Amino acid sequence: MNVGHFLRQLPAWAAGRLPQLTAVLLVISTATVTVAHNQLHGTALHLLILLSVIWLARRAAAPLPRTAASRRAKRLAAPFLLYALIAVLSAGHAGFDDRAVNGLDYFSYFLAGGVLLPFLVAMRPPADWFWFAIGAAALLSGLHAGWEMHHLSAAFQHATGMEYRAGGSKGKPIPFGDIATLTTALSVLAACVFYAARRRGAWFFLLAATAGGYASVVSGTRGAWVFYPTALLVIGGYLWQQFPTRRWMVLGLFSVTLLGGALLAHSALIQDRFTIAVTEIQDYRAGAGVNSGNALGERFEMWRAAVMAGREQPMLGIGVGHLNAYFKQLATAGLIAPAIVEFNHGNGHTHAHNDYLHALATCGVLGLSGLLLVYLVPLTVFVRAAVNEHISKRGLNYAGILTLLGYMQFSLTDSVLLTRITAAFFVLLCCWLLALSIGLHQEE
């Protein structure tokens, strides 16, 4: 069968098998993001993207009648495409060298998101499958973290004298902790959503949240932990709106959270992490006074450097992929600490550990504006839908709010959109939830 014949036959096949295949790939990619990133998550996500491209090609070859949902999907996909386009313009402005081409790789997921969102709107995946995938991701993260702490922790501490931090199948504690924290919060929300009609499902999500919370704690990711108060307020808002005659549920949620937080505060791991943070802040001195290994001090230096880069090239920045060389230039001139370029055996840091400042430095004001649109346009959609009294399944829109606010906070202390695992997961969740929100709006 040639490609043209396949594209002509796709509508009939899509009417039967493609929606089910799409839903299965969505679940596999979401559920396995931390425990089988290369083996299952990436393969499933790339298949989804391939299917969306084929679907788009078929629509271009034989245009179908446009619907309100398809038009809305295109509008909401525009920020993803714009963000990627600005990165290409920045790379071109600085010169398309190897550094720029390699840096553009991280924006490919946003380019794919521009196609994936309309495709998911057309496929209409079941809403319950989203919740199951999130619960499975949190549960599997907890199980993998438990395996790591049991099998790897002692040997690591013996060899290095340092506390082991769970990092999932990629061995990266910060992205692992970010995803575990987000899926924990989403699992708690899912338990609230399922509470009224499906109590057994609610118990499953509470179990998943417990496992995900454990993974979050043993990852030692301090930047992710600050999201929990925000998540608590969002979930409390959902309960307040969804169960107006059961306001005691909000009080119960806050009470249980405060009790759990008090117990965790006595954990040696958490106390150590916060003690280290306080010490790093106290020891920080701008410039050469930052010692290698002072994580917060190094971040402060990279943020200073990113602001300098933004001032030098305010419109399109110094260019995608060029921040590492800029760090080295500033360190040589004595303007930032040498620790920034001594990192990773002398290779140096490659991003600013802050998505907003990194966008400003590498893509200028246009890049920062594009990033804000990626965050704020979907967030506005979810907030408006969540407060609409006529939408019965508002839990999915609250899930969108949690996802956007989570990533917006994670972006303050790390470049989560410049790490493949977290960037891909953001685009996947955002497109899936936007597609579900559009579908719910159509049902109403």
C-alpha positions as CSV (number, residue, x, y, z in Angstrom):
1,M,0.0,0.0,0.0
2,N,1.5,3.4,-1.0
3,V,1.3,6.5,1.1
4,G,-1.4,8.1,-1.0
5,H,-3.7,5.1,-0.8
6,F,-3.1,4.9,3.0
7,L,-4.1,8.5,3.4
8,R,-7.3,8.0,1.4
9,Q,-8.2,5.0,3.5
10,L,-7.5,6.8,6.8
11,P,-10.9,8.2,7.5
12,A,-12.6,4.8,7.4
13,W,-9.9,3.3,9.6
14,A,-10.0,6.3,12.0
15,A,-13.8,5.9,12.5
16,G,-13.0,2.5,14.1
17,R,-9.6,1.9,15.5
18,L,-7.6,5.1,15.5
19,P,-9.5,6.7,18.5
20,Q,-8.9,3.6,20.6
21,L,-5.3,3.4,19.6
22,T,-4.8,7.1,20.4
23,A,-6.3,6.6,23.9
24,V,-4.1,3.6,24.6
25,L,-0.9,5.5,23.5
26,L,-1.9,8.5,25.7
27,V,-2.2,6.2,28.7
28,I,1.0,4.4,28.1
29,S,3.0,7.5,27.5
30,T,1.6,9.3,30.6
31,A,1.8,6.3,33.0
32,T,5.4,5.3,32.1
33,V,7.0,8.8,31.9
34,T,9.2,8.3,35.0
35,V,9.7,4.5,35.1
36,A,10.2,3.6,31.4
37,H,11.0,6.9,29.7
38,N,13.1,5.6,26.8
39,Q,11.4,2.2,26.6
40,L,7.7,3.1,26.6
41,H,7.0,6.7,27.2
42,G,9.0,8.1,24.3
43,T,7.9,5.4,21.9
44,A,4.2,5.9,22.6
45,L,4.5,9.7,22.5
46,H,6.4,9.7,19.2
47,L,3.8,7.3,17.7
48,L,1.1,9.8,18.8
49,I,2.9,12.6,17.1
50,L,3.3,10.5,13.9
51,L,-0.4,9.7,13.9
52,S,-1.2,13.4,14.3
53,V,1.0,14.3,11.4
54,I,-0.5,11.7,9.1
55,W,-4.0,12.8,10.2
56,L,-3.1,16.4,9.4
57,A,-1.7,15.4,6.0
58,R,-5.0,13.5,5.2
59,R,-7.0,16.5,6.2
60,A,-4.9,18.7,3.9
61,A,-5.4,16.2,1.0
62,A,-9.2,15.9,1.6
63,P,-10.4,18.8,3.7
64,L,-13.3,17.9,6.1
65,P,-16.0,20.3,7.2
66,R,-14.7,22.6,10.0
67,T,-16.4,22.5,13.3
68,A,-16.4,24.9,16.2
69,A,-14.2,22.5,18.2
70,S,-11.7,22.2,15.4
71,R,-11.5,25.9,15.0
72,R,-11.0,26.4,18.7
73,A,-8.3,23.7,18.8
74,K,-6.4,25.6,16.1
75,R,-6.5,28.8,18.1
76,L,-5.3,27.1,21.3
77,A,-2.5,25.3,19.4
78,A,-1.2,28.7,18.1
79,P,0.8,29.6,21.3
80,F,2.8,26.3,21.0
81,L,3.6,27.0,17.3
82,L,4.4,30.7,18.1
83,Y,6.8,29.7,20.9
84,A,8.7,27.3,18.5
85,L,8.7,29.9,15.7
86,I,10.3,32.6,18.0
87,A,13.0,30.1,18.9
88,V,13.7,29.5,15.2
89,L,13.9,33.3,14.6
90,S,16.3,33.7,17.5
91,A,18.5,30.9,16.2
92,G,18.5,32.5,12.8
93,H,19.3,35.9,14.3
94,A,22.4,34.4,16.0
95,G,23.4,32.2,13.1
96,F,22.3,28.6,12.5
97,D,25.4,26.9,14.0
98,D,25.5,23.5,15.7
99,R,24.7,25.0,19.1
100,A,21.5,26.6,17.7
101,V,20.4,23.5,15.9
102,N,20.9,21.4,19.0
103,G,19.1,23.9,21.1
104,L,16.1,23.9,18.8
105,D,15.6,20.2,19.6
106,Y,13.9,21.1,22.8
107,F,11.3,23.2,21.0
108,S,10.3,20.3,18.7
109,Y,7.7,19.1,21.3
110,F,5.9,22.5,21.1
111,L,5.9,22.3,17.3
112,A,4.4,18.8,17.7
113,G,1.9,20.2,20.2
114,G,0.5,22.4,17.4
115,V,-0.5,19.3,15.5
116,L,-1.3,17.0,18.5
117,L,-4.0,19.2,20.0
118,P,-6.3,19.3,16.9
119,F,-5.7,15.6,16.5
120,L,-6.8,14.8,20.0
121,V,-9.8,17.0,19.7
122,A,-10.8,15.0,16.7
123,M,-10.1,11.6,18.4
124,R,-12.1,12.5,21.6
125,P,-10.2,10.3,24.1
126,P,-12.3,9.2,27.1
127,A,-11.9,11.4,30.2
128,D,-11.6,8.6,32.6
129,W,-8.5,7.3,30.8
130,F,-6.8,10.6,31.7
131,W,-7.4,10.1,35.4
132,F,-6.3,6.5,35.3
133,A,-3.1,7.4,33.5
134,I,-2.3,10.1,36.1
135,G,-2.9,7.7,38.9
136,A,-0.8,5.0,37.3
137,A,2.1,7.6,36.8
138,A,2.0,8.5,40.5
139,L,1.8,4.9,41.6
140,L,4.6,3.7,39.4
141,S,6.8,6.6,40.4
142,G,6.4,5.6,44.1
143,L,7.1,2.0,43.3
144,H,10.2,2.9,41.3
145,A,11.4,5.3,44.0
146,G,11.0,2.5,46.6
147,W,13.0,0.1,44.5
148,E,15.8,2.7,44.1
149,M,15.9,3.5,47.8
150,H,16.1,-0.2,48.7
151,H,18.6,-1.3,46.1
152,L,20.7,1.8,45.3
153,S,20.7,4.1,48.3
154,A,23.1,2.3,50.6
155,A,25.8,1.7,47.9
156,F,25.6,5.3,46.8
157,Q,25.9,6.7,50.3
158,H,28.9,4.4,51.0
159,A,30.6,5.4,47.8
160,T,30.0,9.2,47.9
161,G,29.0,10.0,51.5
162,M,26.0,11.8,50.1
163,E,22.3,11.3,50.6
164,Y,20.8,9.3,47.7
165,R,18.0,11.0,45.7
166,A,15.5,9.0,43.6
167,G,15.7,9.9,39.9
168,G,13.4,7.4,38.1
169,S,14.5,5.6,35.0
170,K,16.4,8.6,33.7
171,G,18.3,9.0,37.0
172,K,17.5,12.7,37.2
173,P,16.0,13.7,40.6
174,I,14.7,17.1,39.7
175,P,12.5,16.1,36.7
176,F,11.5,13.0,38.5
177,G,10.5,15.0,41.6
178,D,8.6,17.6,39.5
179,I,6.5,14.9,37.8
180,A,6.0,13.0,41.0
181,T,4.8,16.1,42.8
182,L,2.4,17.1,40.0
183,T,0.9,13.6,39.6
184,T,0.5,13.4,43.3
185,A,-1.5,16.6,43.4
186,L,-3.5,15.5,40.3
187,S,-4.2,12.1,42.0
188,V,-5.6,13.9,45.1
189,L,-7.8,15.9,42.8
190,A,-8.9,12.7,41.1
191,A,-9.8,11.2,44.5
192,C,-12.1,14.2,45.1
193,V,-13.6,13.9,41.6
194,F,-14.4,10.2,42.1
195,Y,-15.5,10.5,45.7
196,A,-19.2,11.2,44.9
197,A,-20.0,8.4,42.5
198,R,-17.1,5.9,42.5
199,R,-15.6,5.4,46.0
200,R,-13.4,2.5,44.9
201,G,-11.8,4.7,42.3
202,A,-11.2,7.4,45.0
203,W,-9.3,4.9,47.2
204,F,-7.1,3.9,44.2
205,F,-6.2,7.6,43.6
206,L,-5.5,8.1,47.3
207,L,-3.1,5.1,47.2
208,A,-1.5,6.6,44.0
209,A,-1.1,10.0,45.7
210,T,0.6,8.4,48.7
211,A,3.0,6.6,46.4
212,G,3.6,9.7,44.4
213,G,4.1,11.8,47.5
214,Y,6.8,9.3,48.7
215,A,8.5,9.6,45.3
216,S,8.4,13.4,45.6
217,V,10.0,13.4,49.1
218,V,12.8,10.9,48.3
219,S,13.7,12.8,45.1
220,G,14.8,15.7,47.4
221,T,13.4,18.2,44.8
222,R,12.9,21.4,46.9
223,G,11.7,23.4,44.0
224,A,8.8,21.0,43.5
225,W,7.8,20.9,47.2
226,V,6.8,24.6,47.1
227,F,4.0,23.7,44.7
228,Y,2.1,21.8,47.4
229,P,0.5,24.9,49.1
230,T,-0.7,26.0,45.6
231,A,-2.1,22.6,44.9
232,L,-3.9,22.5,48.2
233,L,-5.6,25.9,47.5
234,V,-6.7,24.7,44.0
235,I,-8.1,21.4,45.2
236,G,-9.8,23.2,48.1
237,G,-11.4,25.5,45.5
238,Y,-12.7,22.6,43.6
239,L,-14.2,21.0,46.7
240,W,-15.7,24.3,47.7
241,Q,-17.3,24.7,44.3
242,Q,-18.3,21.1,43.6
243,F,-19.7,20.3,47.0
244,P,-21.4,23.4,48.3
245,T,-23.3,21.5,51.0
246,R,-20.2,19.6,52.1
247,R,-17.9,22.4,53.0
248,W,-16.5,20.2,55.8
249,M,-14.6,18.3,53.0
250,V,-12.4,21.4,52.5
251,L,-11.7,21.7,56.2
252,G,-10.9,18.0,56.3
253,L,-8.5,18.3,53.3
254,F,-6.6,21.2,55.0
255,S,-6.5,19.4,58.3
256,V,-5.1,16.2,56.9
257,T,-2.6,18.2,54.8
258,L,-1.4,20.2,57.8
259,L,-1.0,17.0,59.8
260,G,0.9,15.2,57.1
261,G,3.1,18.3,56.5
262,A,3.9,18.4,60.2
263,L,4.9,14.8,60.3
264,L,7.0,15.2,57.1
265,A,8.7,18.3,58.6
266,H,10.3,16.0,61.1
267,S,11.8,13.8,58.3
268,A,15.6,13.9,58.4
269,L,15.7,14.1,54.6
270,I,13.4,17.1,54.4
271,Q,15.1,18.9,57.3
272,D,18.5,18.3,55.7
273,R,17.4,19.6,52.4
274,F,16.0,22.8,53.9
275,T,19.0,23.3,56.1
276,I,21.2,23.0,53.1
277,A,19.0,25.6,51.3
278,V,19.4,28.1,54.2
279,T,23.1,27.6,54.3
280,E,23.4,28.1,50.6
281,I,21.6,31.3,50.7
282,Q,23.6,32.6,53.7
283,D,26.9,31.6,52.0
284,Y,26.0,33.3,48.7
285,R,28.2,36.2,47.6
286,A,27.8,37.5,44.0
287,G,30.7,36.6,41.8
288,A,33.7,34.5,42.6
289,G,32.6,33.8,46.2
290,V,30.1,31.1,45.1
291,N,31.6,27.7,45.7
292,S,31.0,24.7,43.4
293,G,28.1,22.6,44.7
294,N,26.2,25.6,46.2
295,A,23.1,24.8,44.1
296,L,21.1,28.0,45.0
297,G,24.2,30.1,44.8
298,E,24.9,28.8,41.3
299,R,21.3,29.5,40.3
300,F,21.6,33.1,41.5
301,E,24.7,33.5,39.4
302,M,23.0,32.0,36.3
303,W,20.0,34.3,36.8
304,R,22.3,37.3,37.0
305,A,24.0,36.2,33.8
306,A,20.7,35.6,32.0
307,V,19.5,39.2,32.9
308,M,22.8,40.5,31.4
309,A,22.2,38.6,28.2
310,G,18.7,39.9,28.0
311,R,20.0,43.5,28.3
312,E,22.6,42.9,25.6
313,Q,20.1,41.5,23.1
314,P,16.6,42.6,24.3
315,M,14.5,41.7,21.3
316,L,15.6,38.2,20.2
317,G,18.3,37.3,22.8
318,I,21.7,36.0,22.3
319,G,20.4,32.9,20.5
320,V,19.1,29.5,21.2
321,G,21.9,27.2,22.5
322,H,24.4,30.0,23.1
323,L,23.9,30.5,26.9
324,N,26.7,28.0,27.8
325,A,29.2,30.0,25.8
326,Y,27.9,33.2,27.3
327,F,28.4,31.8,30.8
328,K,32.0,31.0,29.9
329,Q,32.6,34.4,28.5
330,L,31.3,36.1,31.7
331,A,33.2,33.7,33.9
332,T,36.5,34.5,32.0
333,A,35.8,38.2,32.5
334,G,35.2,37.7,36.2
335,L,31.6,38.8,36.1
336,I,30.1,35.5,37.4
337,A,31.4,32.7,39.6
338,P,33.8,30.1,37.9
339,A,31.6,27.4,39.5
340,I,29.1,27.9,36.7
341,V,31.6,26.7,34.1
342,E,33.2,24.2,36.3
343,F,30.0,22.2,36.5
344,N,29.8,18.8,34.8
345,H,33.6,18.3,34.6
346,G,34.2,21.7,33.0
347,N,31.4,21.6,30.4
348,G,29.4,24.1,32.4
349,H,25.7,24.8,32.8
350,T,23.7,25.0,29.6
351,H,20.6,26.7,30.8
352,A,19.6,29.3,33.4
353,H,17.7,27.0,35.7
354,N,14.7,29.4,35.2
355,D,12.5,29.1,32.1
356,Y,11.5,32.8,32.2
357,L,15.0,34.1,32.4
358,H,16.4,31.6,30.0
359,A,13.8,32.6,27.4
360,L,14.7,36.3,28.0
361,A,18.4,35.5,27.6
362,T,18.3,33.3,24.6
363,C,15.1,34.6,22.7
364,G,14.7,38.0,24.2
365,V,11.4,39.8,25.0
366,L,9.7,37.9,22.1
367,G,10.8,34.6,23.6
368,L,9.6,35.5,27.1
369,S,6.3,36.7,25.7
370,G,5.9,33.4,23.8
371,L,6.6,31.4,26.9
372,L,4.0,33.4,28.9
373,L,1.4,32.8,26.1
374,V,2.1,29.0,26.3
375,Y,1.3,29.2,30.0
376,L,-1.4,31.8,30.3
377,V,-3.6,31.0,27.3
378,P,-4.4,27.5,28.4
379,L,-4.6,28.6,32.0
380,T,-7.2,31.2,31.1
381,V,-9.2,28.5,29.2
382,F,-9.2,26.1,32.2
383,V,-10.1,28.8,34.7
384,R,-13.0,30.1,32.7
385,A,-14.3,26.6,32.2
386,A,-13.8,25.6,35.9
387,V,-15.9,28.5,37.2
388,N,-18.7,27.9,34.7
389,E,-21.6,26.6,36.8
390,H,-23.1,24.7,33.8
391,I,-20.1,22.5,33.2
392,S,-20.6,19.3,35.3
393,K,-17.2,17.7,34.8
394,R,-15.2,20.6,36.0
395,G,-12.6,18.4,37.6
396,L,-10.7,18.1,34.3
397,N,-10.5,21.9,34.1
398,Y,-9.1,22.0,37.6
399,A,-6.6,19.4,36.5
400,G,-5.5,21.8,33.8
401,I,-5.2,24.6,36.3
402,L,-3.0,22.4,38.5
403,T,-0.8,21.4,35.6
404,L,-0.3,24.9,34.4
405,L,0.4,26.4,37.9
406,G,2.7,23.5,38.7
407,Y,4.8,24.0,35.6
408,M,4.8,27.8,36.1
409,Q,6.2,27.3,39.6
410,F,8.7,24.6,38.6
411,S,10.0,27.0,35.9
412,L,11.1,29.4,38.6
413,T,13.9,27.2,39.9
414,D,14.7,25.0,36.9
415,S,14.4,25.0,33.1
416,V,11.8,22.3,32.9
417,L,10.8,23.2,29.4
418,L,14.4,22.6,28.3
419,T,14.5,19.1,29.7
420,R,13.1,16.5,27.4
421,I,11.2,14.5,30.0
422,T,9.4,17.4,31.6
423,A,8.9,19.4,28.3
424,A,7.3,16.4,26.6
425,F,5.2,15.6,29.6
426,F,3.9,19.2,29.7
427,V,2.9,19.3,26.1
428,L,1.3,15.9,26.4
429,L,-0.8,16.8,29.4
430,C,-1.7,20.2,28.2
431,C,-2.9,19.0,24.8
432,W,-4.8,16.1,26.3
433,L,-6.5,18.3,28.9
434,L,-7.3,21.1,26.4
435,A,-8.8,18.5,24.1
436,L,-11.0,17.1,26.9
437,S,-12.0,20.6,27.9
438,I,-13.0,21.4,24.3
439,G,-14.9,18.1,24.2
440,L,-16.8,18.9,27.4
441,H,-17.7,22.3,26.1
442,Q,-19.2,20.7,23.0
443,E,-21.2,18.3,25.1
444,E,-22.7,21.1,27.1
